[in-house]
Amino acid sequence: MNPTIRDGFPGWGPTGFPESTAYGAGFLTTDNAGWRERDPAIDLGRCIGCSRCYLYCPDGAVRMEGRRPEIDLRFCKGCGICVRICPKDAIAMEARQ
């Protein structure tokens, strides 16, 4: 097989075809920020540490520090899935400053 840009990336098999649907956790490729109008903000007083925001974030922008989520705004697109999935309404989208 000829070397390609896919070589060495997780999820790509020796046949040159994907073996999974996504890269491994913690493998972010590009910054997404810059065009969203609102940023997610977490109220840690209401957060119960359930990890749903971490599990459902399509961009991998949420990481868990112990039982507390942190959002990396460099990778957040502002889709609001974390807001809708939070069972305690601990995340809200706030206007950028």
Secondary structure, DSSP 4 states (H G I P E B T S, - for coil): ----TTTT-TTB-TTSSBSSSSPPTT---S--TTS-SEEEEE-TTT-----HHHHH-TT--EEEETTEEEE-TTT-----HHHHH-TT--EEEEE--
